[in-house]
C-alpha cells in the first residue's frame, strides 16, 4: 500500500514541528506507577535551542515516530514528545507488557522494524534513497540497541533519524530523535547516553 504524503514529509524533515507536537499532545496525565521517562536535559544538546517537553501521557502519540508505525500497542503505553525551536524533535514511547517474554518479543519487533525501515521506505518512494546504520548495543538493564536511518527525496531536505530500543523486565522503550540532515549531523554518542538513561529510568518499584 502506498504510504501517505505525511510519512514522506516526516522522513524528509526528520521530525514534526513544535506546533504540531503541542497540538497533538493529550491533556491526560500518566497514572501512578508509570515507568520513568526522559526529561529535556537527558536529550542530546541542541547547539541553538533548549529542549521542551510535553507531559507524560497515556497511550501512543498522535504521530507515532517514523519507522515504528504499527509496531507498538497503545495498551500499556505512555509517551512524551520533545521539540526545539528548530526542526529537531524527539519522542519516547514506553510500553509495559503483560510478561517478560511479551516484552522481549515487542523489543525484537521494534528493532526489526527499524532495520527494515530504509528498504521499506525506498519501496514506497522509489524516487528517493534511504539507508541505515547499526550503532551497536548498550549494556543498560536487559539491553538496548541504537540505530540510524537516513532518507533523501528529490527537491526535499534529507532527514536523519536515531532510534534507541531497550528493555527492563517487561517494560520496553523506544526513543526517536530526528532532524533535517545527514549522518554527519547525528549526535550518536550523546544519543547512546540518552538511550541508556531512558532504559535505566524504566524501573519503578
Phi and psi in degrees as a GROMACS rama.xvg file:
@    title "Ramachandran Plot"
@    xaxis  label "Phi"
@    yaxis  label "Psi"
@TYPE xy
-64.9624  133.353  UNK-2
-74.5996  157.456  UNK-3
-72.8005  158.673  UNK-4
-64.925  -23.498  UNK-5
-64.6579  -39.7537  UNK-6
-67.461  -37.0006  UNK-7
-61.904  -44.8766  UNK-8
-64.5142  -38.395  UNK-9
-63.2096  -40.0637  UNK-10
-68.0176  -41.2563  UNK-11
-69.6927  -40.1919  UNK-12
-84.0669  -22.0538  UNK-13
85.7075  -14.304  UNK-14
-173.039  162.384  UNK-15
-79.6598  159.551  UNK-16
-75.2841  161.132  UNK-17
-60.8317  -38.7492  UNK-18
-62.6054  -41.7696  UNK-19
-66.1511  -38.1925  UNK-20
-65.0429  -43.7971  UNK-21
-63.8155  -45.0191  UNK-22
-65.2839  -30.802  UNK-23
-88.4985  -8.66247  UNK-24
-80.4544  140.541  UNK-25
-80.0445  163.065  UNK-26
-93.206  -9.75399  UNK-27
-68.4963  156.869  UNK-28
-113.43  156.433  UNK-29
-70.552  149.874  UNK-30
-74.3698  157.028  UNK-31
-56.6902  145.334  UNK-32
86.6104  3.25352  UNK-33
-65.8099  137.178  UNK-34
-56.7124  153.14  UNK-35
-65.9454  149.608  UNK-36
-122.965  163.539  UNK-37
-63.33  156.522  UNK-38
-122.463  164.563  UNK-39
-50.832  -38.7039  UNK-40
-68.2904  -14.7578  UNK-41
-79.8582  -13.9944  UNK-42
-84.5016  159.074  UNK-43
-56.0869  129.115  UNK-44
-57.9973  138.553  UNK-45
-94.2643  136.425  UNK-46
-67.4212  -19.9297  UNK-47
-130.88  7.65005  UNK-48
-155.993  152.223  UNK-49
-74.797  163.946  UNK-50
-96.4604  144.801  UNK-51
-123.634  155.157  UNK-52
-139.8  147.734  UNK-53
-79.8639  174.155  UNK-54
-69.1754  160.279  UNK-55
-72.2615  124.538  UNK-56
-128.265  137.29  UNK-57
-62.8045  150.895  UNK-58
84.6881  -171.154  UNK-59
-90.8901  155.045  UNK-60
-66.3518  160.422  UNK-61
-60.9808  -30.7255  UNK-62
-120.456  97.2863  UNK-63
-64.9309  138.628  UNK-64
-54.0136  140.294  UNK-65
-47.1271  137.291  UNK-66
91.0661  -23.6501  UNK-67
-119.618  21.2369  UNK-68
-60.5954  145.914  UNK-69
59.1086  30.6322  UNK-70
-117.379  -39.9526  UNK-71
-102.461  138.169  UNK-72
-78.4019  150.556  UNK-73
-79.0389  -27.493  UNK-74
-67.1575  127.134  UNK-75
80.0587  6.57487  UNK-76
-100.934  149.441  UNK-77
-136.119  160.443  UNK-78
-151.436  161.187  UNK-79
-142.797  136.349  UNK-80
-108.367  151.563  UNK-81
-132.761  148.633  UNK-82
-152.035  163.248  UNK-83
-119.203  -177.58  UNK-84
-79.3732  -2.40485  UNK-85
-117.216  -151.817  UNK-86
-86.229  -7.53233  UNK-87
-76.0743  132.014  UNK-88
-147.332  170.865  UNK-89
-154.905  167.874  UNK-90
-155.258  157.444  UNK-91
-132.54  130.254  UNK-92
-115.796  134.101  UNK-93
-122.42  132.347  UNK-94
-126.978  124.885  UNK-95
-96.8659  108.363  UNK-96
-82.0983  168.357  UNK-97
-71.2182  -33.7863  UNK-98
-140.174  165.457  UNK-99
-63.0093  -40.66  UNK-100
-62.983  -41.0442  UNK-101
-64.0294  -38.6611  UNK-102
-66.3358  -40.247  UNK-103
-61.5758  -43.0794  UNK-104
-67.4118  -37.3246  UNK-105
-66.1111  -42.9069  UNK-106
-62.8733  -41.5391  UNK-107
-63.7547  -38.7655  UNK-108
-66.6794  -39.8756  UNK-109
-65.0173  -42.5818  UNK-110
-62.9715  -43.0112  UNK-111
-61.3686  -40.6225  UNK-112
-62.9398  -39.7071  UNK-113
-68.1044  -42.8031  UNK-114
-62.5181  -32.2968  UNK-115
-90.3245  -4.46271  UNK-116
-60.4727  -46.4929  UNK-117
-61.7283  -45.7154  UNK-118
-65.293  -41.0128  UNK-119
-63.0152  -41.7945  UNK-120
-65.3453  -42.9329  UNK-121
-63.8012  -33.161  UNK-122
-65.2578  -33.0405  UNK-123
-87.5136  -25.8787  UNK-124
-129.022  72.889  UNK-125
-62.6238  -16.932  UNK-126
-73.687  -18.9901  UNK-127
-101.583  178.385  UNK-128
-130.815  150.206  UNK-129
-149.377  154.368  UNK-130
-151.54  168.44  UNK-131
-141.769  156.876  UNK-132
-132.656  143.583  UNK-133
-96.7234  113.845  UNK-134
-96.1079  10.8802  UNK-135
92.1245  173.841  UNK-136
-91.1736  163.616  UNK-137
-129.354  139.034  UNK-138
-83.9745  55.9944  UNK-139
-104.932  118.049  UNK-140
47.9293  -118.389  UNK-141
-91.1837  15.7598  UNK-142
112.784  150.76  UNK-143
-150.915  159.796  UNK-144
-143.023  140.807  UNK-145
-119.491  136.535  UNK-146
-133.048  159.872  UNK-147
-126.699  144.597  UNK-148
-134.141  130.356  UNK-149
-119.117  136.471  UNK-150
-129.214  147.681  UNK-151
-144.077  135.673  UNK-152
-135.22  139.316  UNK-153
-53.4522  137.881  UNK-154
63.2068  22.7327  UNK-155
-139.721  155.211  UNK-156
-69.3918  142.141  UNK-157
-69.3932  156.628  UNK-158
-123.216  140.135  UNK-159
-122.246  134.002  UNK-160
-130.561  143.696  UNK-161
-121.048  143.236  UNK-162
-132.863  135.874  UNK-163
-122.233  126.252  UNK-164
-119.703  124.907  UNK-165
-144.245  166.902  UNK-166
-144.915  142.901  UNK-167
-133.67  105.688  UNK-168
62.7597  -122.693  UNK-169
-97.4075  16.6438  UNK-170
-114.337  131.01  UNK-171
-118.492  143.086  UNK-172
-130.085  146.201  UNK-173
-125.341  122.148  UNK-174
-110.558  130.517  UNK-175
-125.26  138.034  UNK-176
-132.042  141.947  UNK-177
-158.125  153.451  UNK-178
-161.954  171.673  UNK-179
-72.8128  131.239  UNK-180
154.376  -165.602  UNK-181
-125.441  -176.963  UNK-182
-56.602  -32.8073  UNK-183
-64.1845  -20.8623  UNK-184
-92.2976  -3.45018  UNK-185
-82.7476  123.84  UNK-186
-81.9301  70.5205  UNK-187
-61.1911  -48.9334  UNK-188
-61.4964  -43.5575  UNK-189
-65.3397  -37.2998  UNK-190
-70.6269  -32.8868  UNK-191
-61.3849  -39.9915  UNK-192
-66.078  -39.2103  UNK-193
-59.9735  -44.959  UNK-194
-64.1276  -42.5147  UNK-195
-59.0969  -45.9417  UNK-196
-60.7092  -42.4683  UNK-197
-59.7722  -43.1411  UNK-198
-70.5758  -42.1237  UNK-199
-61.5525  -35.6851  UNK-200
-73.3399  -9.80472  UNK-201
-65.563  -28.1897  UNK-202
-66.1995  132.523  UNK-203
-140.467  117.979  UNK-204
